[in-house]
Amino acid sequence: MPLYRVREPFLWRGRVYAIGAVMDGSDLAVERNLVLFDPVPGPTVEQATAAPGERRSVRIPRKKET
């Protein structure tokens, strides 16, 4: 379920929601008052392998000469 952050403080059904509080999208307060919330971006997932035909530049460090 997506997460939402409170944009401005408000009172709903006897509960105070403070600025910055993070709520689950399934919460009834979020569903009924969506304009008072901002979506929280999820973690960015980097693709682990290259797609077919894609070339990635990888630097391999040189071995130190001793």
PyMOL Python script that loads the backbone (N, CA, C, O; Angstrom):
from pymol import cmd

cmd.read_pdbstr("""\
ATOM      1  N   MET A   1       0.847  -1.169   0.000  1.00  0.00           N
ATOM      2  CA  MET A   1       0.000   0.000   0.000  1.00  0.00           C
ATOM      3  C   MET A   1       0.901   1.243   0.000  1.00  0.00           C
ATOM      4  O   MET A   1       1.899   1.272   0.720  1.00  0.00           O
ATOM      5  N   PRO A   2       0.573   2.244  -0.777  1.00  0.00           N
ATOM      6  CA  PRO A   2       1.418   3.449  -0.803  1.00  0.00           C
ATOM      7  C   PRO A   2       1.345   4.216   0.519  1.00  0.00           C
ATOM      8  O   PRO A   2       0.377   4.113   1.273  1.00  0.00           O
ATOM      9  N   LEU A   3       2.386   4.975   0.767  1.00  0.00           N
ATOM     10  CA  LEU A   3       2.444   5.784   1.981  1.00  0.00           C
ATOM     11  C   LEU A   3       2.173   7.241   1.632  1.00  0.00           C
ATOM     12  O   LEU A   3       2.496   7.699   0.536  1.00  0.00           O
ATOM     13  N   TYR A   4       1.573   7.967   2.585  1.00  0.00           N
ATOM     14  CA  TYR A   4       1.255   9.378   2.393  1.00  0.00           C
ATOM     15  C   TYR A   4       1.733  10.167   3.600  1.00  0.00           C
ATOM     16  O   TYR A   4       1.683   9.685   4.731  1.00  0.00           O
ATOM     17  N   ARG A   5       2.207  11.410   3.342  1.00  0.00           N
ATOM     18  CA  ARG A   5       2.685  12.299   4.400  1.00  0.00           C
ATOM     19  C   ARG A   5       1.677  13.439   4.551  1.00  0.00           C
ATOM     20  O   ARG A   5       1.190  13.975   3.556  1.00  0.00           O
ATOM     21  N   VAL A   6       1.365  13.809   5.801  1.00  0.00           N
ATOM     22  CA  VAL A   6       0.410  14.876   6.081  1.00  0.00           C
ATOM     23  C   VAL A   6       1.000  16.211   5.611  1.00  0.00           C
ATOM     24  O   VAL A   6       2.115  16.576   5.985  1.00  0.00           O
ATOM     25  N   ARG A   7       0.238  16.924   4.792  1.00  0.00           N
ATOM     26  CA  ARG A   7       0.679  18.206   4.236  1.00  0.00           C
ATOM     27  C   ARG A   7       0.453  19.355   5.216  1.00  0.00           C
ATOM     28  O   ARG A   7       1.310  20.226   5.363  1.00  0.00           O
ATOM     29  N   GLU A   8      -0.702  19.358   5.888  1.00  0.00           N
ATOM     30  CA  GLU A   8      -1.011  20.387   6.876  1.00  0.00           C
ATOM     31  C   GLU A   8      -1.792  19.737   8.018  1.00  0.00           C
ATOM     32  O   GLU A   8      -2.513  18.764   7.797  1.00  0.00           O
ATOM     33  N   PRO A   9      -1.657  20.266   9.235  1.00  0.00           N
ATOM     34  CA  PRO A   9      -2.312  19.615  10.375  1.00  0.00           C
ATOM     35  C   PRO A   9      -3.836  19.728  10.269  1.00  0.00           C
ATOM     36  O   PRO A   9      -4.374  20.725   9.786  1.00  0.00           O
ATOM     37  N   PHE A  10      -4.511  18.674  10.737  1.00  0.00           N
ATOM     38  CA  PHE A  10      -5.968  18.699  10.750  1.00  0.00           C
ATOM     39  C   PHE A  10      -6.491  17.754  11.819  1.00  0.00           C
ATOM     40  O   PHE A  10      -5.772  16.880  12.303  1.00  0.00           O
ATOM     41  N   LEU A  11      -7.747  17.941  12.178  1.00  0.00           N
ATOM     42  CA  LEU A  11      -8.432  17.119  13.166  1.00  0.00           C
ATOM     43  C   LEU A  11      -9.508  16.347  12.428  1.00  0.00           C
ATOM     44  O   LEU A  11     -10.323  16.926  11.711  1.00  0.00           O
ATOM     45  N   TRP A  12      -9.505  15.022  12.611  1.00  0.00           N
ATOM     46  CA  TRP A  12     -10.516  14.194  11.950  1.00  0.00           C
ATOM     47  C   TRP A  12     -10.935  13.090  12.893  1.00  0.00           C
ATOM     48  O   TRP A  12     -10.104  12.300  13.342  1.00  0.00           O
ATOM     49  N   ARG A  13     -12.214  13.032  13.193  1.00  0.00           N
ATOM     50  CA  ARG A  13     -12.797  12.041  14.095  1.00  0.00           C
ATOM     51  C   ARG A  13     -12.078  11.973  15.448  1.00  0.00           C
ATOM     52  O   ARG A  13     -11.814  10.892  15.974  1.00  0.00           O
ATOM     53  N   GLY A  14     -11.773  13.144  15.992  1.00  0.00           N
ATOM     54  CA  GLY A  14     -11.166  13.225  17.317  1.00  0.00           C
ATOM     55  C   GLY A  14      -9.671  12.960  17.359  1.00  0.00           C
ATOM     56  O   GLY A  14      -9.087  12.908  18.441  1.00  0.00           O
ATOM     57  N   ARG A  15      -9.050  12.794  16.220  1.00  0.00           N
ATOM     58  CA  ARG A  15      -7.609  12.546  16.186  1.00  0.00           C
ATOM     59  C   ARG A  15      -6.907  13.684  15.453  1.00  0.00           C
ATOM     60  O   ARG A  15      -7.367  14.129  14.402  1.00  0.00           O
ATOM     61  N   VAL A  16      -5.798  14.149  16.008  1.00  0.00           N
ATOM     62  CA  VAL A  16      -5.023  15.225  15.408  1.00  0.00           C
ATOM     63  C   VAL A  16      -3.932  14.600  14.544  1.00  0.00           C
ATOM     64  O   VAL A  16      -3.203  13.714  14.989  1.00  0.00           O
ATOM     65  N   TYR A  17      -3.831  15.070  13.318  1.00  0.00           N
ATOM     66  CA  TYR A  17      -2.797  14.617  12.392  1.00  0.00           C
ATOM     67  C   TYR A  17      -1.806  15.764  12.223  1.00  0.00           C
ATOM     68  O   TYR A  17      -2.171  16.834  11.735  1.00  0.00           O
ATOM     69  N   ALA A  18      -0.555  15.545  12.623  1.00  0.00           N
ATOM     70  CA  ALA A  18       0.470  16.577  12.587  1.00  0.00           C
ATOM     71  C   ALA A  18       1.185  16.594  11.234  1.00  0.00           C
ATOM     72  O   ALA A  18       1.193  15.603  10.504  1.00  0.00           O
ATOM     73  N   ILE A  19       1.779  17.731  10.926  1.00  0.00           N
ATOM     74  CA  ILE A  19       2.536  17.871   9.682  1.00  0.00           C
ATOM     75  C   ILE A  19       3.672  16.854   9.674  1.00  0.00           C
ATOM     76  O   ILE A  19       4.380  16.690  10.668  1.00  0.00           O
ATOM     77  N   GLY A  20       3.838  16.179   8.549  1.00  0.00           N
ATOM     78  CA  GLY A  20       4.935  15.249   8.386  1.00  0.00           C
ATOM     79  C   GLY A  20       4.652  13.827   8.830  1.00  0.00           C
ATOM     80  O   GLY A  20       5.471  12.937   8.605  1.00  0.00           O
ATOM     81  N   ALA A  21       3.505  13.595   9.459  1.00  0.00           N
ATOM     82  CA  ALA A  21       3.167  12.233   9.883  1.00  0.00           C
ATOM     83  C   ALA A  21       2.969  11.367   8.639  1.00  0.00           C
ATOM     84  O   ALA A  21       2.349  11.801   7.668  1.00  0.00           O
ATOM     85  N   VAL A  22       3.491  10.158   8.670  1.00  0.00           N
ATOM     86  CA  VAL A  22       3.374   9.241   7.539  1.00  0.00           C
ATOM     87  C   VAL A  22       2.269   8.237   7.836  1.00  0.00           C
ATOM     88  O   VAL A  22       2.253   7.594   8.886  1.00  0.00           O
ATOM     89  N   MET A  23       1.345   8.118   6.886  1.00  0.00           N
ATOM     90  CA  MET A  23       0.185   7.252   7.064  1.00  0.00           C
ATOM     91  C   MET A  23       0.113   6.252   5.924  1.00  0.00           C
ATOM     92  O   MET A  23       0.573   6.531   4.817  1.00  0.00           O
ATOM     93  N   ASP A  24      -0.465   5.085   6.193  1.00  0.00           N
ATOM     94  CA  ASP A  24      -0.685   4.072   5.176  1.00  0.00           C
ATOM     95  C   ASP A  24      -1.875   4.489   4.309  1.00  0.00           C
ATOM     96  O   ASP A  24      -2.830   5.084   4.807  1.00  0.00           O
ATOM     97  N   GLY A  25      -1.816   4.181   3.031  1.00  0.00           N
ATOM     98  CA  GLY A  25      -2.873   4.563   2.110  1.00  0.00           C
ATOM     99  C   GLY A  25      -4.210   3.906   2.390  1.00  0.00           C
ATOM    100  O   GLY A  25      -5.240   4.390   1.923  1.00  0.00           O
ATOM    101  N   SER A  26      -4.220   2.810   3.143  1.00  0.00           N
ATOM    102  CA  SER A  26      -5.470   2.123   3.456  1.00  0.00           C
ATOM    103  C   SER A  26      -6.189   2.744   4.652  1.00  0.00           C
ATOM    104  O   SER A  26      -7.325   2.375   4.949  1.00  0.00           O
ATOM    105  N   ASP A  27      -5.534   3.689   5.344  1.00  0.00           N
ATOM    106  CA  ASP A  27      -6.152   4.355   6.486  1.00  0.00           C
ATOM    107  C   ASP A  27      -7.355   5.171   6.001  1.00  0.00           C
ATOM    108  O   ASP A  27      -7.273   5.852   4.979  1.00  0.00           O
ATOM    109  N   LEU A  28      -8.454   5.102   6.727  1.00  0.00           N
ATOM    110  CA  LEU A  28      -9.670   5.796   6.332  1.00  0.00           C
ATOM    111  C   LEU A  28      -9.476   7.311   6.294  1.00  0.00           C
ATOM    112  O   LEU A  28     -10.083   7.990   5.466  1.00  0.00           O
ATOM    113  N   ALA A  29      -8.636   7.845   7.181  1.00  0.00           N
ATOM    114  CA  ALA A  29      -8.370   9.286   7.188  1.00  0.00           C
ATOM    115  C   ALA A  29      -7.701   9.715   5.884  1.00  0.00           C
ATOM    116  O   ALA A  29      -7.973  10.803   5.375  1.00  0.00           O
ATOM    117  N   VAL A  30      -6.839   8.876   5.347  1.00  0.00           N
ATOM    118  CA  VAL A  30      -6.168   9.187   4.089  1.00  0.00           C
ATOM    119  C   VAL A  30      -7.160   9.095   2.932  1.00  0.00           C
ATOM    120  O   VAL A  30      -7.197   9.971   2.068  1.00  0.00           O
ATOM    121  N   GLU A  31      -7.956   8.041   2.922  1.00  0.00           N
ATOM    122  CA  GLU A  31      -8.918   7.856   1.834  1.00  0.00           C
ATOM    123  C   GLU A  31      -9.940   8.985   1.765  1.00  0.00           C
ATOM    124  O   GLU A  31     -10.311   9.415   0.673  1.00  0.00           O
ATOM    125  N   ARG A  32     -10.393   9.461   2.898  1.00  0.00           N
ATOM    126  CA  ARG A  32     -11.427  10.504   2.922  1.00  0.00           C
ATOM    127  C   ARG A  32     -10.880  11.921   2.793  1.00  0.00           C
ATOM    128  O   ARG A  32     -11.617  12.829   2.407  1.00  0.00           O
ATOM    129  N   ASN A  33      -9.610  12.128   3.107  1.00  0.00           N
ATOM    130  CA  ASN A  33      -9.016  13.476   3.097  1.00  0.00           C
ATOM    131  C   ASN A  33      -7.751  13.498   2.257  1.00  0.00           C
ATOM    132  O   ASN A  33      -6.743  14.064   2.681  1.00  0.00           O
ATOM    133  N   LEU A  34      -7.781  12.910   1.102  1.00  0.00           N
ATOM    134  CA  LEU A  34      -6.581  12.755   0.277  1.00  0.00           C
ATOM    135  C   LEU A  34      -5.930  14.088  -0.093  1.00  0.00           C
ATOM    136  O   LEU A  34      -4.718  14.134  -0.303  1.00  0.00           O
ATOM    137  N   VAL A  35      -6.703  15.169  -0.177  1.00  0.00           N
ATOM    138  CA  VAL A  35      -6.139  16.473  -0.540  1.00  0.00           C
ATOM    139  C   VAL A  35      -5.203  17.010   0.534  1.00  0.00           C
ATOM    140  O   VAL A  35      -4.429  17.929   0.268  1.00  0.00           O
ATOM    141  N   LEU A  36      -5.258  16.457   1.739  1.00  0.00           N
ATOM    142  CA  LEU A  36      -4.397  16.917   2.832  1.00  0.00           C
ATOM    143  C   LEU A  36      -3.105  16.122   2.936  1.00  0.00           C
ATOM    144  O   LEU A  36      -2.318  16.329   3.860  1.00  0.00           O
ATOM    145  N   PHE A  37      -2.884  15.217   1.995  1.00  0.00           N
ATOM    146  CA  PHE A  37      -1.714  14.345   2.037  1.00  0.00           C
ATOM    147  C   PHE A  37      -0.902  14.450   0.744  1.00  0.00           C
ATOM    148  O   PHE A  37      -1.437  14.752  -0.322  1.00  0.00           O
ATOM    149  N   ASP A  38       0.394  14.196   0.865  1.00  0.00           N
ATOM    150  CA  ASP A  38       1.295  14.096  -0.282  1.00  0.00           C
ATOM    151  C   ASP A  38       1.818  12.669  -0.339  1.00  0.00           C
ATOM    152  O   ASP A  38       2.133  12.092   0.702  1.00  0.00           O
ATOM    153  N   PRO A  39       1.920  12.084  -1.535  1.00  0.00           N
ATOM    154  CA  PRO A  39       2.469  10.729  -1.623  1.00  0.00           C
ATOM    155  C   PRO A  39       3.951  10.715  -1.259  1.00  0.00           C
ATOM    156  O   PRO A  39       4.696  11.638  -1.590  1.00  0.00           O
ATOM    157  N   VAL A  40       4.360   9.662  -0.578  1.00  0.00           N
ATOM    158  CA  VAL A  40       5.763   9.478  -0.214  1.00  0.00           C
ATOM    159  C   VAL A  40       6.410   8.615  -1.296  1.00  0.00           C
ATOM    160  O   VAL A  40       5.977   7.485  -1.520  1.00  0.00           O
ATOM    161  N   PRO A  41       7.436   9.128  -1.969  1.00  0.00           N
ATOM    162  CA  PRO A  41       8.072   8.315  -3.013  1.00  0.00           C
ATOM    163  C   PRO A  41       8.760   7.100  -2.412  1.00  0.00           C
ATOM    164  O   PRO A  41       9.403   7.186  -1.365  1.00  0.00           O
ATOM    165  N   GLY A  42       8.618   5.983  -3.081  1.00  0.00           N
ATOM    166  CA  GLY A  42       9.247   4.745  -2.626  1.00  0.00           C
ATOM    167  C   GLY A  42      10.720   4.729  -2.980  1.00  0.00           C
ATOM    168  O   GLY A  42      11.206   5.608  -3.691  1.00  0.00           O
ATOM    169  N   PRO A  43      11.420   3.740  -2.490  1.00  0.00           N
ATOM    170  CA  PRO A  43      12.845   3.645  -2.807  1.00  0.00           C
ATOM    171  C   PRO A  43      13.053   3.365  -4.290  1.00  0.00           C
ATOM    172  O   PRO A  43      12.300   2.612  -4.907  1.00  0.00           O
ATOM    173  N   THR A  44      14.066   3.970  -4.837  1.00  0.00           N
ATOM    174  CA  THR A  44      14.399   3.754  -6.236  1.00  0.00           C
ATOM    175  C   THR A  44      15.155   2.442  -6.351  1.00  0.00           C
ATOM    176  O   THR A  44      16.136   2.219  -5.642  1.00  0.00           O
ATOM    177  N   VAL A  45      14.707   1.590  -7.229  1.00  0.00           N
ATOM    178  CA  VAL A  45      15.334   0.296  -7.411  1.00  0.00           C
ATOM    179  C   VAL A  45      16.142   0.331  -8.700  1.00  0.00           C
ATOM    180  O   VAL A  45      15.608   0.600  -9.776  1.00  0.00           O
ATOM    181  N   GLU A  46      17.419   0.059  -8.580  1.00  0.00           N
ATOM    182  CA  GLU A  46      18.285   0.051  -9.747  1.00  0.00           C
ATOM    183  C   GLU A  46      18.296  -1.341 -10.352  1.00  0.00           C
ATOM    184  O   GLU A  46      18.337  -2.344  -9.639  1.00  0.00           O
ATOM    185  N   GLN A  47      18.259  -1.387 -11.667  1.00  0.00           N
ATOM    186  CA  GLN A  47      18.287  -2.672 -12.346  1.00  0.00           C
ATOM    187  C   GLN A  47      19.670  -3.291 -12.159  1.00  0.00           C
ATOM    188  O   GLN A  47      20.688  -2.644 -12.405  1.00  0.00           O
ATOM    189  N   ALA A  48      19.695  -4.541 -11.723  1.00  0.00           N
ATOM    190  CA  ALA A  48      20.952  -5.190 -11.379  1.00  0.00           C
ATOM    191  C   ALA A  48      21.741  -5.638 -12.605  1.00  0.00           C
ATOM    192  O   ALA A  48      22.972  -5.651 -12.578  1.00  0.00           O
ATOM    193  N   THR A  49      21.055  -5.999 -13.661  1.00  0.00           N
ATOM    194  CA  THR A  49      21.752  -6.474 -14.855  1.00  0.00           C
ATOM    195  C   THR A  49      21.390  -5.606 -16.045  1.00  0.00           C
ATOM    196  O   THR A  49      20.364  -4.926 -16.051  1.00  0.00           O
ATOM    197  N   ALA A  50      22.234  -5.639 -17.033  1.00  0.00           N
ATOM    198  CA  ALA A  50      21.979  -4.862 -18.239  1.00  0.00           C
ATOM    199  C   ALA A  50      20.895  -5.527 -19.076  1.00  0.00           C
ATOM    200  O   ALA A  50      20.796  -6.754 -19.117  1.00  0.00           O
ATOM    201  N   ALA A  51      20.096  -4.726 -19.730  1.00  0.00           N
ATOM    202  CA  ALA A  51      19.062  -5.243 -20.624  1.00  0.00           C
ATOM    203  C   ALA A  51      19.739  -5.801 -21.874  1.00  0.00           C
ATOM    204  O   ALA A  51      20.885  -5.448 -22.153  1.00  0.00           O
ATOM    205  N   PRO A  52      19.066  -6.655 -22.626  1.00  0.00           N
ATOM    206  CA  PRO A  52      19.671  -7.187 -23.852  1.00  0.00           C
ATOM    207  C   PRO A  52      20.088  -6.055 -24.796  1.00  0.00           C
ATOM    208  O   PRO A  52      19.288  -5.178 -25.124  1.00  0.00           O
ATOM    209  N   GLY A  53      21.326  -6.089 -25.218  1.00  0.00           N
ATOM    210  CA  GLY A  53      21.860  -5.064 -26.116  1.00  0.00           C
ATOM    211  C   GLY A  53      22.373  -3.820 -25.418  1.00  0.00           C
ATOM    212  O   GLY A  53      22.957  -2.953 -26.068  1.00  0.00           O
ATOM    213  N   GLU A  54      22.172  -3.709 -24.128  1.00  0.00           N
ATOM    214  CA  GLU A  54      22.635  -2.537 -23.383  1.00  0.00           C
ATOM    215  C   GLU A  54      24.078  -2.755 -22.943  1.00  0.00           C
ATOM    216  O   GLU A  54      24.452  -3.844 -22.506  1.00  0.00           O
ATOM    217  N   ARG A  55      24.881  -1.701 -23.064  1.00  0.00           N
ATOM    218  CA  ARG A  55      26.269  -1.781 -22.610  1.00  0.00           C
ATOM    219  C   ARG A  55      26.434  -0.868 -21.415  1.00  0.00           C
ATOM    220  O   ARG A  55      25.967   0.271 -21.414  1.00  0.00           O
ATOM    221  N   ARG A  56      27.092  -1.374 -20.419  1.00  0.00           N
ATOM    222  CA  ARG A  56      27.366  -0.573 -19.231  1.00  0.00           C
ATOM    223  C   ARG A  56      28.868  -0.386 -19.102  1.00  0.00           C
ATOM    224  O   ARG A  56      29.657  -1.299 -19.343  1.00  0.00           O
ATOM    225  N   SER A  57      29.227   0.803 -18.721  1.00  0.00           N
ATOM    226  CA  SER A  57      30.653   1.058 -18.528  1.00  0.00           C
ATOM    227  C   SER A  57      31.011   0.735 -17.081  1.00  0.00           C
ATOM    228  O   SER A  57      30.412   1.257 -16.141  1.00  0.00           O
ATOM    229  N   VAL A  58      31.975  -0.115 -16.935  1.00  0.00           N
ATOM    230  CA  VAL A  58      32.434  -0.526 -15.612  1.00  0.00           C
ATOM    231  C   VAL A  58      33.925  -0.297 -15.552  1.00  0.00           C
ATOM    232  O   VAL A  58      34.666  -0.734 -16.433  1.00  0.00           O
ATOM    233  N   ARG A  59      34.359   0.375 -14.532  1.00  0.00           N
ATOM    234  CA  ARG A  59      35.789   0.607 -14.358  1.00  0.00           C
ATOM    235  C   ARG A  59      36.358  -0.461 -13.459  1.00  0.00           C
ATOM    236  O   ARG A  59      35.884  -0.663 -12.342  1.00  0.00           O
ATOM    237  N   ILE A  60      37.357  -1.133 -13.936  1.00  0.00           N
ATOM    238  CA  ILE A  60      38.046  -2.132 -13.133  1.00  0.00           C
ATOM    239  C   ILE A  60      39.348  -1.480 -12.653  1.00  0.00           C
ATOM    240  O   ILE A  60      40.171  -1.071 -13.471  1.00  0.00           O
ATOM    241  N   PRO A  61      39.533  -1.384 -11.360  1.00  0.00           N
ATOM    242  CA  PRO A  61      40.732  -0.721 -10.849  1.00  0.00           C
ATOM    243  C   PRO A  61      41.996  -1.498 -11.230  1.00  0.00           C
ATOM    244  O   PRO A  61      42.025  -2.729 -11.227  1.00  0.00           O
ATOM    245  N   ARG A  62      43.018  -0.743 -11.551  1.00  0.00           N
ATOM    246  CA  ARG A  62      44.306  -1.375 -11.900  1.00  0.00           C
ATOM    247  C   ARG A  62      44.961  -1.916 -10.645  1.00  0.00           C
ATOM    248  O   ARG A  62      44.810  -1.365  -9.554  1.00  0.00           O
ATOM    249  N   LYS A  63      45.688  -2.999 -10.821  1.00  0.00           N
ATOM    250  CA  LYS A  63      46.426  -3.557  -9.699  1.00  0.00           C
ATOM    251  C   LYS A  63      47.636  -2.684  -9.440  1.00  0.00           C
ATOM    252  O   LYS A  63      48.283  -2.198 -10.367  1.00  0.00           O
ATOM    253  N   LYS A  64      47.924  -2.497  -8.182  1.00  0.00           N
ATOM    254  CA  LYS A  64      49.080  -1.688  -7.814  1.00  0.00           C
ATOM    255  C   LYS A  64      50.345  -2.524  -8.021  1.00  0.00           C
ATOM    256  O   LYS A  64      50.431  -3.684  -7.617  1.00  0.00           O
ATOM    257  N   GLU A  65      51.317  -1.886  -8.666  1.00  0.00           N
ATOM    258  CA  GLU A  65      52.599  -2.561  -8.870  1.00  0.00           C
ATOM    259  C   GLU A  65      53.440  -2.417  -7.623  1.00  0.00           C
ATOM    260  O   GLU A  65      53.561  -1.326  -7.065  1.00  0.00           O
ATOM    261  N   THR A  66      54.014  -3.507  -7.195  1.00  0.00           N
ATOM    262  CA  THR A  66      54.851  -3.442  -5.985  1.00  0.00           C
ATOM    263  C   THR A  66      56.276  -3.784  -6.282  1.00  0.00           C
ATOM    264  O   THR A  66      57.114  -3.778  -5.380  1.00  0.00           O
TER     265      THR A  66
END
""", "prot")
cmd.dss("prot")
cmd.show_as("cartoon", "prot")
cmd.util.cbc("prot")
cmd.orient("prot")
